Structures are given as structure tokens and as C-alpha cells.
Amino acid sequence: MARRSLYGGWLCALTMLALCGCSQLPMVQRLNAAGTVLVSITDQPSGVSQTINATPMNAGNSVQLLQDGQATYQAMLKAIEAAQDHIHVETYIFDNDEVGRSFAAILMDKQQQGVQVHLIRDSVGTFSTQPEFFETLKSTGIKVLEFNPINPLMAKKDWSLNQRDHRKLLIVDGQKAFLGGINISSVHSGGSFGKRSRRPNPDAKAWRDTHVQLQGPVVADLQKLFLASWDKQKGEPLPPKNYFPDIKLAGSTQVRAIGSTPDEPYSQMYAALLTAMNEARTSIYLTNAYFVPDPQLLATLEAARRRGVDVRLILPGKTDSWLVFHAGRSHYSRLLQAGVKIYELRPTILHSKTALIDGVWASVGSTNLDWRSFLHNDELDAIILGAEFGSQLKAVFDKDLANSDEVTLAQWQRRSLDLRLKEGFARIWEYWL
């Protein structure tokens, strides 16, 4: 599960106690004359204006859109098999199951061939994975780094239980990279709408997710983000490898890598997404697994509708997180009244995090449209410009739309008292979900 049950019960309570104040989201303004994004950091009394210091937009990349776990794992394992120098993996979940063991086996094999493997795993996301699983990886020479250990005795300086590494990144030889929403777990191994593949739990629902494979100059920026995470978490010194090889142009697509982190004044992905939506002229199509919008995001969607922009959201019809599901639904009435169209995907569990604006500005990554992603997590996304990729993502959006049920205002106003009570209760906790 993407939202491990660990967030319930004792950990939820402990997280509350560990918080020493509430972070706030920035006020995002429009582009200035120079084309940079202006934001105001609202938790500073004077209101400080700053610009996004994200990695630059890189031309000359190739982008391959990958849907669901089965196709994504095949492409990732093929790339790992061809590795010659090093492999970097950063993941929220790495399960000791059929998929996890297949990745572990090939990573250990490559390590024994002299290809250096580095793995960053999130402590909460891998909480249910036995420590012996990672010790076996280490025994072959793989360097495994636990991000922000739950055990404070093992934690690094500035430990915060609430800060998690939600990124999903694979880099092979500094030349090919994969990112998106797919964890290393058998829950992702089935297709969305086709025949279900063999999985440990035959009654488990298929998961709908999106990933991308990248080649070209943007891979160097993703490499820098991985190495920064390793350094921030005080990983042991890296052995000498060719981490930044000469990279040739691989295509014609412009891509920017955005690695958001709560260590910075604000989420770069939040600012970039809201700015793009503020500039939208024809359409905003969002597909997102965990939708718990803050007031500014809601206002941005409403403002887009007032400008005549076609705003459509594909959200989960089923979920692995009860509180997040109902907290998000508590905002439906306001959005529907503004003319935003909402669809709930059936019958799979939605885990994608994509955006398509005006058919040419696209994002694929790990960032959910909720407070946790924007304030508490390390996240990773790719912003992809161009009509060619936009048309590919639009085709995926249309396919998901065909497998979704529209939520109308008249229908929503007739929902039961039981649902309304669940929404009200869940909304109380939305900041911490």
C-alpha cells in the first residue's frame, strides 16, 4: 500500500507529538516580466518574495510514457541488466515480495559484476520489509541508506518523523532514468483494466499508475538530486564511478526535473503547478491519487473556470487511505459549484500523479495534490513541454476518463448523511494526512 497502515494508530499520534509547529504553503503569484515564478513565503511575518531555484529546463531529451507496473518493471529491469558502471535507486516502498525479490536479485547480480549499486529507502515506506532483506543486499556490497529512520537513536541531525522520502527514481549509468508514481511492490504488478496478472493475493485490486523513462541532459539533474539526498542523509562516501558521463542529445523534448523537499522554503512543484494553472487558457486535466487541496489550490481551479478553462479531475473511486479519500471528497461541493468536472476511476486503485495543461505543459511524478506532498515529503517530478508528449498523456487521460464515473453536483448533493459525517471527520486531519 502506498499509504502504509503505519500512518494509522500509534505512528499517527507520535507524528502529532513530533511536530513542532505547522509549515505553511507559499502564496504563488504569476510570472513576472523575466519569466520567473514569484512566491511569497507566508510563514514569515514580512512576507518574503522569492524565485524558484529549480533545475533548468533541458532540451534534447527523449521521454517514454510508461503505464502501470508491469510495463514499467520490464523497462526498468532491462535497463538494470544493461548497466555497466553504477545504478542508483531511490524509493518509498521496496517490498520483500515477488517484484521486490526480482529487483533484489538483479541488483545483487550487477553488484557482483562490479556495477556499484546505491539504494535510498524510506524508513516508513519500507517499515514492513524485514531488515534481513536489506542486510542481504548489503552483504553483496550494495550501499543501502535508510532515509530518516523511524528510530530516533539511528536518526541524523534535524530528525523529523513527519518528513518522508516519497520519490521513485532509478538512474542507470548516469544516462537513463525512470521516475513517476510506481513503487517496487507486487501491488503494482497488474494492469489497470486488462486481465489481472498472477500476484500473491488474487483478490487484490489492480493499480493504475504512470511512470516515464528519460534519456538526455535532464538525467544529469536527476543524478544531482539523488546525490544531494545521499549527502543530506549522511550516506557513506561514494566510491569513484562515472556519475556524470558525457550525455548526448537523445531527442527533441524539453524536460525539467523538480525535486521538492521541506528543507527548502517552499515546494518547487507546488509553485510550478499553480503557476502553470494560473496561466492556463484552454484546459487543466489532473489525475491524482491523493487529492486533499489547500485553499489556494482550490481558488486556482475556481479562477481557471471563471476564465473559461476546461477543468477536469480524475480522482480515486477506491483507495487505500480512508481518511485521505473522504477528506478530498469534502471539497467536491465547492469545486462542482464552480463548474469543475470530477470523475472517479473504477474499478482499479488510482495511484497516478499527472497534470496536463493546455495540451503542452505536462507533469509526471510522485507529488500528490495534498498537504503531505507539498509540505512534508521529498518528492520528484518531471515537467515535460511539447504537444507530442501532451497528446500521449491526453490519450491516457481519455482512456482513464472512459473508465471513470462522473460526479455531478445534483448527485453529490443527495449523498448520505453517513458520507457527510465521514468527510467532516476526515477534513479535520487533512494537514497531517
HELIX and SHEET records of a PDB file:
HELIX    1   1 SER A    5  TYR A    7  5                                   3    
HELIX    2   2 GLY A    9  ALA A   18  1                                  10    
HELIX    3   3 ASP A   68  GLU A   81  1                                  14    
HELIX    4   4 GLU A   98  GLN A  112  1                                  15    
HELIX    5   5 PRO A  131  SER A  139  1                                   9    
HELIX    6   6 SER A  186  HIS A  188  5                                   3    
HELIX    7   7 VAL A  218  LYS A  232  1                                  15    
HELIX    8   8 GLN A  268  GLU A  279  1                                  12    
HELIX    9   9 PRO A  295  ARG A  306  1                                  12    
HELIX   10  10 TRP A  322  ARG A  329  1                                   8    
HELIX   11  11 TYR A  332  GLN A  337  1                                   6    
HELIX   12  12 TRP A  371  TRP A  371  1                                   1    
HELIX   13  13 ARG A  372  HIS A  376  3                                   5    
HELIX   14  14 ALA A  387  ALA A  402  1                                  16    
HELIX   15  15 LEU A  409  GLN A  413  1                                   5    
HELIX   16  16 LEU A  417  ILE A  428  1                                  12    
HELIX   17  17 GLU A  430  TRP A  432  5                                   3    
SHEET    1   A 3 MET A  27  LEU A  31  0                                        
SHEET    2   A 3 VAL A  37  ILE A  41 -1                                        
SHEET    3   A 3 VAL A  48  THR A  51 -1                                        
SHEET    1   B10 LYS A 143  PHE A 147  0                                        
SHEET    2   B10 GLN A 116  ASP A 122  1                                        
SHEET    3   B10 HIS A  86  THR A  91  1                                        
SHEET    4   B10 LEU A 169  VAL A 172 -1                                        
SHEET    5   B10 LYS A 176  GLY A 180 -1                                        
SHEET    6   B10 THR A 210  GLN A 215 -1                                        
SHEET    7   B10 ASN A  58  GLN A  67 -1                                        
SHEET    8   B10 THR A 253  SER A 260 -1                                        
SHEET    9   B10 ASN A 377  LEU A 385 -1                                        
SHEET   10   B10 ARG A 164  ASP A 165  1                                        
SHEET    1   C15 LYS A 143  PHE A 147  0                                        
SHEET    2   C15 GLN A 116  ASP A 122  1                                        
SHEET    3   C15 HIS A  86  THR A  91  1                                        
SHEET    4   C15 LEU A 169  VAL A 172 -1                                        
SHEET    5   C15 LYS A 176  GLY A 180 -1                                        
SHEET    6   C15 THR A 210  GLN A 215 -1                                        
SHEET    7   C15 ASN A  58  GLN A  67 -1                                        
SHEET    8   C15 THR A 253  SER A 260 -1                                        
SHEET    9   C15 ASN A 377  LEU A 385 -1                                        
SHEET   10   C15 TRP A 361  GLY A 365 -1                                        
SHEET   11   C15 LYS A 353  ILE A 357 -1                                        
SHEET   12   C15 SER A 283  ASN A 288 -1                                        
SHEET   13   C15 ASP A 310  PRO A 316  1                                        
SHEET   14   C15 LYS A 341  LEU A 345  1                                        
SHEET   15   C15 SER A 404  VAL A 407 -1                                        
SHEET    1   D 2 TRP A 207  ARG A 208  0                                        
SHEET    2   D 2 ILE A 349  LEU A 350  1                                        
END                                                                             
